[in-house]
Amino acid sequence: MTIPLPERRTREFHDVDADIFEREIRPAGRPTIMRGVVDHWPAVKAGKAGGRALADYLAPFTGPQPAPVLSTPYDQAGLFFYDETLTGTNFETLPMPLTTLFQRLLDLEGTERPPSMAAQSLAESAAAPGFSAANPPPVPVHAAVARLWIGNAAVVQTHHDMNDNVACAVAGRRRFTFFPPSQTANLYLGPFERTLAGPLTSMVRLDAPDHERFPNFHQAWAEAETADLEPGDALYIPYMWWHHVQSFDSFAMLVNYWWNTAPAQLRPMEALIHAMLGVRDLPPEQREAWRSMFDAFVFDAGKTPGAHLAPTARGMQGQLSQARADHLKAALAANMTRRI
């Protein structure tokens, strides 16, 4: 699969430490490459020695338990995606121990028309306990769990995560193509009810965008940027930034960390779905009136919520405690089930 390069390149930092990450990288809110920040990892050193060396290094961390491995035929160009009906996928899931996956990847090296295979987002605690002790996070990740991504040349379609993310390249080259959250409407998202792996996914193929079907995608492409990662590099991906990922080599591995410091009672996706149910299909003039309400009570970041009221009278207009949030959710649930 050949994907064009956007004009923008993701910014790079060298010699990153915890202070630089917290003071300069995270606050900027943009994707950032951190060159060489995990070069010292034993796993990276093994990966640079080749697939066999990495497989031998990882094997003692793994057990006999099967992991879900995605597999799609060569004629799918490595892309894990929907089938033509959008009711299924173009890949199958094959449970196998990780050591079996390692051997499959090694056996496929140099073969013609290999399938694309990928074990995705495997929690270290279940898949490779002790990996993080030997290969610790390079920057503060707020107690996030290490997750392993292992496979060969493949493509993960454009999606976003409702977390901050640090992704570390252990073996193989990867290319990330980013779109800012402001381009959501121009990425033409797939079904909410059936996603590929949880997050919403763009329907636009970057290698062959259908501009008749997706006429505003060119606006998203004008805002795109790309980052090429080599083994030993890491990448900071801010909350909700859309990213498309392509791996190029026959034995590739990435480790990532997701975290979200927002209070647990805040559930924006549920709020979005609720608004789709209650607001989106109103008559246009009513919908515009509610746009003003949302602006005033949700999106006005320039003032303290409910500041015009006495603290004891702010109620839901003020900062929500966990107890207040639980009360509101119970009231909403009761209201949603009441027949009108």
C-alpha positions as CSV (number, residue, x, y, z in Angstrom):
1,M,0.0,0.0,0.0
2,T,1.4,3.4,-1.1
3,I,0.2,6.4,0.9
4,P,1.1,9.9,-0.1
5,L,2.9,12.1,2.4
6,P,1.3,15.3,3.6
7,E,3.3,18.5,3.6
8,R,3.6,18.8,7.3
9,R,6.0,16.8,9.4
10,T,5.4,16.1,13.1
11,R,7.8,18.0,15.3
12,E,10.7,16.3,16.9
13,F,12.5,16.5,20.2
14,H,15.9,14.9,21.2
15,D,17.2,14.1,24.6
16,V,13.7,14.1,26.2
17,D,13.4,13.6,30.0
18,A,10.4,13.7,32.3
19,D,10.8,17.5,32.8
20,I,10.9,18.3,29.1
21,F,7.9,16.0,28.5
22,E,5.8,17.6,31.2
23,R,6.9,21.2,30.6
24,E,7.2,21.4,26.8
25,I,5.7,18.5,25.1
26,R,2.4,17.7,26.8
27,P,1.2,21.3,27.3
28,A,1.6,22.0,23.5
29,G,-1.1,19.5,22.7
30,R,0.5,18.4,19.4
31,P,1.9,15.0,18.3
32,T,5.6,14.9,19.0
33,I,8.4,12.5,18.1
34,M,10.9,11.8,20.9
35,R,13.9,10.5,19.1
36,G,15.9,7.7,20.7
37,V,14.2,7.9,24.1
38,V,13.9,4.1,24.4
39,D,17.2,3.2,22.7
40,H,18.4,1.8,26.0
41,W,15.6,-0.7,26.3
42,P,16.8,-4.3,26.2
43,A,13.8,-5.1,23.9
44,V,14.9,-2.4,21.4
45,K,18.5,-3.8,21.4
46,A,17.1,-7.3,20.7
47,G,14.8,-6.0,18.0
48,K,17.7,-4.2,16.2
49,A,19.4,-7.6,16.1
50,G,16.6,-9.1,14.1
51,G,13.3,-10.9,14.5
52,R,14.8,-14.1,16.0
53,A,16.7,-12.2,18.6
54,L,13.5,-10.3,19.6
55,A,11.4,-13.5,19.7
56,D,14.0,-15.1,22.0
57,Y,14.0,-12.0,24.2
58,L,10.3,-11.9,24.6
59,A,9.6,-15.6,25.0
60,P,10.5,-15.8,28.7
61,F,7.9,-13.1,29.5
62,T,5.1,-14.9,27.8
63,G,3.1,-18.0,28.7
64,P,1.0,-20.6,27.0
65,Q,-2.2,-18.6,27.2
66,P,-3.7,-17.7,23.7
67,A,-3.8,-14.1,22.5
68,P,-6.2,-12.8,19.8
69,V,-4.3,-12.4,16.6
70,L,-5.8,-10.7,13.6
71,S,-5.1,-12.0,10.2
72,T,-6.1,-10.6,6.8
73,P,-5.1,-12.0,3.3
74,Y,-2.3,-10.4,1.2
75,D,-4.8,-9.0,-1.3
76,Q,-6.2,-6.7,1.4
77,A,-2.9,-4.7,1.3
78,G,-2.4,-5.1,5.0
79,L,-5.5,-3.1,5.9
80,F,-7.6,-4.3,8.8
81,F,-11.0,-2.9,7.8
82,Y,-14.7,-3.6,7.3
83,D,-16.1,-5.9,4.7
84,E,-18.1,-4.3,1.8
85,T,-21.4,-4.6,3.7
86,L,-20.0,-2.9,6.9
87,T,-21.6,-5.7,8.9
88,G,-18.4,-7.7,9.2
89,T,-14.6,-7.3,8.7
90,N,-12.0,-8.3,6.2
91,F,-10.0,-10.2,8.8
92,E,-10.3,-13.2,11.1
93,T,-9.2,-13.6,14.7
94,L,-6.9,-16.5,15.4
95,P,-6.2,-17.3,19.1
96,M,-2.6,-18.5,19.6
97,P,0.2,-18.2,22.2
98,L,2.5,-15.3,21.5
99,T,5.4,-17.7,20.9
100,T,3.4,-19.3,18.1
101,L,2.8,-15.8,16.6
102,F,6.6,-15.1,16.8
103,Q,7.3,-18.3,14.9
104,R,4.6,-17.5,12.3
105,L,6.1,-14.1,11.7
106,L,9.6,-15.6,11.3
107,D,8.3,-18.3,8.9
108,L,6.6,-15.6,6.8
109,E,9.8,-13.5,6.3
110,G,10.8,-13.5,2.7
111,T,7.7,-15.3,1.5
112,E,5.5,-14.1,-1.4
113,R,2.1,-12.7,-0.6
114,P,2.2,-13.1,3.2
115,P,-1.0,-12.4,5.2
116,S,-0.8,-9.5,7.5
117,M,-0.9,-10.6,11.2
118,A,-1.2,-8.5,14.3
119,A,-1.7,-8.9,18.0
120,Q,-3.0,-5.6,19.1
121,S,-3.3,-3.8,22.5
122,L,-2.2,-6.7,24.7
123,A,-2.0,-5.7,28.3
124,E,1.4,-6.5,29.7
125,S,0.0,-8.0,32.9
126,A,-1.7,-10.8,30.9
127,A,0.6,-11.1,27.8
128,A,4.1,-10.4,29.1
129,P,4.3,-9.9,32.9
130,G,7.6,-8.2,33.9
131,F,8.2,-6.5,30.5
132,S,7.8,-3.0,32.0
133,A,10.2,-3.8,34.8
134,A,12.9,-4.5,32.3
135,N,11.7,-1.8,29.8
136,P,10.3,1.1,31.9
137,P,8.2,3.9,30.5
138,P,10.5,6.7,29.1
139,V,8.3,9.6,30.4
140,P,5.6,10.0,33.1
141,V,2.5,8.0,31.9
142,H,0.4,8.3,35.1
143,A,0.3,4.6,36.1
144,A,-0.8,3.6,32.6
145,V,-0.5,-0.1,31.7
146,A,2.0,-1.1,29.0
147,R,0.3,-2.6,25.9
148,L,2.0,-4.6,23.3
149,W,1.4,-4.5,19.5
150,I,3.2,-7.2,17.6
151,G,2.9,-8.2,13.9
152,N,4.3,-7.7,10.4
153,A,3.6,-5.2,7.7
154,A,0.0,-3.9,8.2
155,V,-2.2,-0.8,8.3
156,V,-4.4,0.4,11.2
157,Q,-7.1,2.7,9.7
158,T,-7.5,6.3,10.9
159,H,-9.0,6.4,14.4
160,H,-8.7,8.3,17.6
161,D,-8.4,7.4,21.3
162,M,-10.0,9.2,24.2
163,N,-6.7,9.2,26.1
164,D,-3.2,10.6,26.0
165,N,-0.8,8.2,24.4
166,V,2.9,7.5,24.4
167,A,3.9,4.9,21.8
168,C,7.4,3.4,21.7
169,A,8.8,1.7,18.7
170,V,10.6,-1.5,19.7
171,A,11.2,-3.2,16.3
172,G,10.3,-2.3,12.7
173,R,9.5,1.1,11.1
174,R,6.1,2.8,11.5
175,R,4.5,5.8,9.9
176,F,1.8,7.7,11.6
177,T,-0.4,10.2,9.8
178,F,-2.2,12.6,12.1
179,F,-5.3,14.8,11.8
180,P,-6.4,17.2,14.5
181,P,-9.7,16.8,16.3
182,S,-11.1,19.8,14.4
183,Q,-11.1,17.6,11.2
184,T,-13.6,15.0,12.6
185,A,-16.4,16.0,10.2
186,N,-14.1,15.7,7.2
187,L,-12.9,12.2,8.0
188,Y,-16.3,10.5,7.5
189,L,-16.6,8.1,10.4
190,G,-17.9,4.6,10.2
191,P,-20.7,3.1,12.3
192,F,-21.0,3.8,16.0
193,E,-22.7,0.5,16.5
194,R,-20.0,-1.6,15.0
195,T,-16.5,-0.4,15.3
196,L,-13.3,-2.3,14.3
197,A,-11.8,-2.3,17.8
198,G,-13.7,0.2,20.0
199,P,-12.7,3.6,18.7
200,L,-14.6,5.3,15.9
201,T,-12.9,4.8,12.5
202,S,-12.6,6.9,9.3
203,M,-14.0,5.4,6.2
204,V,-11.5,7.2,4.0
205,R,-8.6,5.1,2.7
206,L,-5.5,7.2,2.6
207,D,-4.0,5.2,-0.3
208,A,-7.0,5.8,-2.5
209,P,-9.5,8.4,-1.1
210,D,-12.8,8.4,-2.9
211,H,-13.3,12.2,-3.4
212,E,-16.8,11.8,-4.8
213,R,-18.0,9.9,-1.7
214,F,-15.9,12.0,0.7
215,P,-15.8,15.4,-0.9
216,N,-14.5,17.3,2.1
217,F,-11.6,15.0,2.9
218,H,-9.2,17.3,1.1
219,Q,-9.8,19.8,3.9
220,A,-8.6,17.2,6.4
221,W,-5.6,16.3,4.3
222,A,-4.6,20.0,4.2
223,E,-4.2,19.7,8.0
224,A,-2.5,16.3,8.1
225,E,1.0,15.7,9.3
226,T,3.2,12.6,9.3
227,A,5.7,11.0,11.7
228,D,8.2,8.2,10.8
229,L,9.4,6.1,13.8
230,E,12.5,4.0,13.9
231,P,13.2,1.5,16.7
232,G,14.2,3.4,19.8
233,D,11.9,6.3,19.1
234,A,8.7,7.2,20.9
235,L,5.7,9.3,20.0
236,Y,3.4,11.4,22.1
237,I,-0.2,11.4,20.7
238,P,-2.5,13.9,22.4
239,Y,-6.1,13.2,23.4
240,M,-8.5,12.7,20.5
241,W,-6.0,13.3,17.7
242,W,-6.9,11.1,14.7
243,H,-4.0,8.8,13.6
244,H,-3.4,6.3,10.8
245,V,-0.6,3.8,11.4
246,Q,1.4,1.8,8.9
247,S,4.0,-0.7,9.8
248,F,6.5,-1.8,7.1
249,D,8.6,-4.7,8.3
250,S,8.2,-8.5,8.7
251,F,8.6,-8.5,12.5
252,A,7.4,-5.3,14.1
253,M,6.6,-4.4,17.8
254,L,5.3,-1.3,19.5
255,V,4.6,-0.6,23.1
256,N,2.1,2.1,24.1
257,Y,0.6,3.6,27.3
258,W,-2.8,5.2,27.4
259,W,-4.0,7.4,30.3
260,N,-6.7,10.0,31.0
261,T,-6.4,12.4,34.0
262,A,-10.0,13.7,33.7
263,P,-12.4,12.7,36.5
264,A,-13.9,9.3,36.0
265,Q,-17.5,10.6,36.2
266,L,-17.0,12.6,33.0
267,R,-18.4,10.5,30.1
268,P,-18.3,12.6,27.0
269,M,-19.1,9.8,24.5
270,E,-22.3,9.0,26.3
271,A,-23.1,12.7,26.3
272,L,-22.6,12.9,22.6
273,I,-24.9,9.9,21.9
274,H,-27.5,11.4,24.3
275,A,-27.3,14.7,22.3
276,M,-27.7,12.8,19.0
277,L,-30.8,11.3,20.5
278,G,-32.2,14.4,22.0
279,V,-31.0,17.4,19.9
280,R,-29.7,16.5,16.5
281,D,-33.1,15.9,14.8
282,L,-34.9,18.9,16.2
283,P,-36.2,21.5,13.7
284,P,-33.3,23.8,12.6
285,E,-34.4,26.8,14.6
286,Q,-34.7,24.8,17.8
287,R,-31.4,23.1,17.2
288,E,-29.7,26.5,16.8
289,A,-31.2,27.6,20.1
290,W,-29.8,24.6,21.8
291,R,-26.4,25.3,20.2
292,S,-26.4,28.5,22.3
293,M,-27.4,26.6,25.4
294,F,-24.5,24.1,24.9
295,D,-22.1,27.1,24.3
296,A,-23.2,28.7,27.5
297,F,-23.3,25.7,29.8
298,V,-20.7,23.3,28.3
299,F,-18.2,25.0,26.0
300,D,-17.6,28.4,27.6
301,A,-14.1,27.8,29.0
302,G,-13.7,31.5,29.8
303,K,-15.5,31.5,33.1
304,T,-15.9,29.4,36.3
305,P,-19.0,27.3,35.9
306,G,-21.9,28.8,37.7
307,A,-19.8,31.7,39.0
308,H,-22.8,34.1,38.8
309,L,-24.5,32.1,41.5
310,A,-23.7,31.6,45.2
311,P,-21.7,28.4,45.6
312,T,-24.5,26.8,47.5
313,A,-26.9,27.5,44.7
314,R,-24.8,26.4,41.7
315,G,-26.0,22.8,41.6
316,M,-25.2,21.2,38.2
317,Q,-24.0,24.5,36.9
318,G,-21.0,24.2,39.2
319,Q,-18.1,21.8,39.3
320,L,-19.5,18.3,39.7
321,S,-18.6,16.1,42.7
322,Q,-18.8,12.4,42.3
323,A,-21.9,12.3,44.5
324,R,-23.6,15.0,42.4
325,A,-22.7,13.2,39.2
326,D,-24.1,9.9,40.5
327,H,-27.4,11.7,41.4
328,L,-27.6,13.3,38.0
329,K,-27.0,10.0,36.2
330,A,-29.7,8.3,38.2
331,A,-32.1,11.1,37.3
332,L,-31.2,10.9,33.6
333,A,-31.6,7.1,33.6
334,A,-35.0,7.4,35.2
335,N,-36.1,10.1,32.7
336,M,-34.8,8.1,29.7
337,T,-36.9,5.1,30.6
338,R,-40.1,7.1,31.3
339,R,-42.6,6.8,28.4
340,I,-44.0,10.1,27.1
